[in-house]
Amino acid sequence: MKNFRIIIVLLFAGQTALAQQIFSARDGHIQVWGKHMDTALVAESHELKMKLNYETAEVEFRVAMKTFTGNCDSFNALVSARPEMELVFQGKLDLPVVSTQDHPLQTFKIEGLLNLNGKERPVTLHATLRHLFAGTVACQLSANFSFLLSDFNPRLLQQGFDDRVQVKLNETLMKRANE
């Protein structure tokens, strides 16, 4: 019976340690640039959600398309018509671990899969990690990438949207619990 209690305690301790490795954030910023009928299209959301495992450097970014506001009525109508649609990226930072200790500016890639409109394509994010360390804030993660709209919804090209879409995102990383 005593061994059973020890095993249970170790299991719960292991789950607690694992939970502390994963950071979640819900207030990131994402901007999207493109063109619609030869007019610049700019849309943004302040509801980018991120999960980051500090130990494995695996990351997930997720944003509901309905949270974007843009300068293009056609884009706004498109995201309003599909409120369930999400842009989801899952990948791995080209770092062995994510350090929230003092470090110089780090530049790296994040390889992964972008999922939009039920379709998935590989993309590479070009990222930087800037150390801040102010209170509970440790770093600022910035990344950018581009993709082809035709890979996810070719019909949008017929509606006047340009094929190339540029994306930039920013997220604040918090210090680890033990720092």
C-alpha positions as CSV (number, residue, x, y, z in Angstrom):
1,M,0.0,0.0,0.0
2,K,2.9,2.4,0.8
3,N,4.4,1.7,-2.6
4,F,1.1,2.4,-4.3
5,R,1.0,5.9,-2.6
6,I,4.5,6.6,-3.6
7,I,3.7,5.8,-7.3
8,I,0.6,8.0,-7.2
9,V,2.6,10.9,-5.7
10,L,5.3,10.5,-8.4
11,L,2.7,10.4,-11.2
12,F,1.1,13.6,-10.0
13,A,4.5,15.2,-9.5
14,G,5.4,14.2,-13.1
15,Q,2.2,15.7,-14.5
16,T,2.8,18.9,-12.6
17,A,6.4,19.2,-13.9
18,L,5.2,18.5,-17.4
19,A,2.5,21.1,-17.1
20,Q,5.0,23.7,-16.1
21,Q,7.0,23.2,-19.3
22,I,4.1,24.4,-21.5
23,F,3.3,28.1,-21.8
24,S,0.0,29.3,-23.2
25,A,-0.9,32.8,-24.2
26,R,-4.1,34.3,-25.7
27,D,-3.2,37.9,-26.4
28,G,-0.7,37.7,-29.2
29,H,-0.9,39.9,-32.3
30,I,-1.0,38.8,-35.9
31,Q,-1.1,40.9,-39.1
32,V,-1.9,39.7,-42.6
33,W,-1.0,41.6,-45.8
34,G,-2.1,40.9,-49.3
35,K,-4.0,42.5,-52.2
36,H,-7.6,42.6,-53.3
37,M,-8.3,44.0,-56.8
38,D,-4.9,45.9,-56.8
39,T,-5.6,47.5,-53.4
40,A,-3.5,46.7,-50.4
41,L,-5.2,44.5,-47.9
42,V,-4.2,44.7,-44.2
43,A,-6.0,42.7,-41.5
44,E,-5.1,42.1,-37.9
45,S,-6.1,40.3,-34.8
46,H,-5.1,40.7,-31.2
47,E,-6.5,37.2,-30.3
48,L,-3.6,35.0,-31.4
49,K,-3.3,32.0,-29.1
50,M,-0.1,30.2,-28.6
51,K,1.1,27.0,-26.8
52,L,4.8,26.6,-26.4
53,N,6.7,23.8,-24.8
54,Y,9.9,25.3,-23.4
55,E,11.6,22.0,-23.2
56,T,10.9,20.6,-26.7
57,A,10.5,23.9,-28.5
58,E,7.3,22.7,-30.1
59,V,4.8,25.5,-30.7
60,E,1.2,25.9,-31.8
61,F,-0.3,29.2,-33.0
62,R,-4.1,29.5,-33.5
63,V,-6.3,32.4,-34.4
64,A,-10.0,32.5,-35.3
65,M,-10.5,34.2,-38.7
66,K,-13.6,36.0,-37.3
67,T,-11.3,38.0,-34.9
68,F,-9.5,39.7,-37.8
69,T,-10.4,43.3,-38.7
70,G,-9.3,44.6,-42.1
71,N,-9.5,47.5,-44.4
72,C,-11.1,45.4,-47.2
73,D,-14.9,44.8,-47.2
74,S,-14.5,41.7,-49.3
75,F,-12.1,40.2,-46.7
76,N,-14.3,41.2,-43.8
77,A,-17.4,39.6,-45.5
78,L,-15.4,36.5,-46.1
79,V,-14.3,36.0,-42.5
80,S,-17.9,36.9,-41.3
81,A,-19.4,34.2,-43.5
82,R,-17.1,31.5,-42.1
83,P,-17.0,32.2,-38.3
84,E,-15.7,28.7,-37.5
85,M,-12.6,29.0,-39.7
86,E,-9.3,29.1,-38.0
87,L,-5.7,29.6,-39.1
88,V,-3.6,27.0,-37.2
89,F,0.2,26.5,-37.3
90,Q,2.0,23.7,-35.5
91,G,5.7,23.3,-35.6
92,K,9.1,23.2,-33.9
93,L,11.5,26.0,-33.3
94,D,15.0,25.4,-34.6
95,L,16.3,25.6,-31.0
96,P,17.0,22.7,-28.6
97,V,15.0,24.4,-25.8
98,V,13.5,27.8,-25.3
99,S,15.6,29.8,-22.8
100,T,13.9,32.6,-20.9
101,Q,17.2,33.5,-19.2
102,D,19.2,36.4,-20.3
103,H,20.4,35.8,-23.9
104,P,21.4,37.8,-27.0
105,L,18.9,38.3,-29.9
106,Q,18.2,34.8,-31.4
107,T,17.3,34.4,-35.0
108,F,16.0,31.0,-36.2
109,K,13.4,29.1,-38.3
110,I,10.2,27.4,-37.2
111,E,9.3,24.5,-39.5
112,G,5.8,23.2,-39.4
113,L,2.3,22.8,-41.0
114,L,-0.2,25.6,-41.7
115,N,-3.8,24.5,-41.6
116,L,-6.5,26.7,-43.1
117,N,-9.9,25.9,-44.7
118,G,-9.3,22.2,-43.8
119,K,-6.1,22.0,-45.9
120,E,-2.6,21.6,-44.5
121,R,0.6,22.8,-46.1
122,P,4.3,23.0,-44.9
123,V,5.6,26.5,-44.1
124,T,8.7,28.0,-42.6
125,L,8.5,30.9,-40.2
126,H,11.5,33.2,-39.9
127,A,11.6,34.1,-36.2
128,T,13.5,36.2,-33.6
129,L,13.5,35.9,-29.8
130,R,14.4,39.1,-28.0
131,H,15.1,38.9,-24.3
132,L,13.2,41.5,-22.2
133,F,13.0,40.2,-18.7
134,A,10.8,42.7,-17.0
135,G,8.7,41.4,-14.2
136,T,7.0,38.2,-15.4
137,V,7.9,38.8,-19.0
138,A,11.0,37.1,-20.4
139,C,11.1,37.5,-24.2
140,Q,9.3,38.7,-27.3
141,L,8.8,36.2,-30.0
142,S,8.3,37.6,-33.5
143,A,7.9,35.6,-36.7
144,N,6.9,36.1,-40.3
145,F,6.1,33.9,-43.2
146,S,4.2,33.9,-46.5
147,F,1.9,31.4,-48.2
148,L,-0.1,31.0,-51.4
149,L,-3.8,31.5,-51.0
150,S,-4.3,29.1,-53.9
151,D,-3.0,26.3,-51.7
152,F,-6.0,26.7,-49.4
153,N,-8.8,28.2,-51.4
154,P,-8.2,28.7,-55.2
155,R,-11.6,30.2,-55.7
156,L,-10.6,33.3,-53.8
157,L,-8.2,34.2,-56.7
158,Q,-11.3,34.5,-58.9
159,Q,-12.8,36.9,-56.4
160,G,-9.9,39.3,-56.9
161,F,-7.6,38.3,-54.0
162,D,-3.9,38.1,-54.8
163,D,-2.2,34.7,-54.4
164,R,0.6,35.7,-52.0
165,V,-0.2,36.4,-48.4
166,Q,2.3,37.8,-45.9
167,V,1.9,37.1,-42.2
168,K,3.7,38.6,-39.2
169,L,3.0,37.6,-35.6
170,N,4.2,38.7,-32.1
171,E,3.9,37.0,-28.8
172,T,5.2,37.7,-25.3
173,L,6.9,34.8,-23.5
174,M,6.6,34.6,-19.7
175,K,9.4,33.5,-17.4
176,R,9.3,29.9,-16.3
177,A,7.7,29.2,-13.0
178,N,11.1,28.4,-11.4
179,E,13.0,31.5,-12.6
